[in-house]
């Protein structure tokens, strides 16, 4: 699980792709891209608000409300405001 203290990558199973916030502007699409070890690809998980905060922009990972609960939900970054679409949980399964 990600820490509330130190920024970490969110990576694919093989570790070659990382979640990247794009430009970091509100509405910027978050995508899995080749890991390059920069702050655009580092996230801090708040165990109090259950939000994922990008280490570079300080914006939260945000599920687009127009596509939420569908296959292919658009995920962006947005100013943190505590909405349900910014709350994330981790499955510690296999």
Buried (B, 14 or more C-beta within 10 A) or exposed (E): EBEEEEBBBBBEEEEEBBBBBBEBEEEBEBEBBEBEEEEBBBBBBBEEBEBBBBBBBEBBBBBBEEEEEEEEEBBBBBEBEEEEBBBBEEEEEE
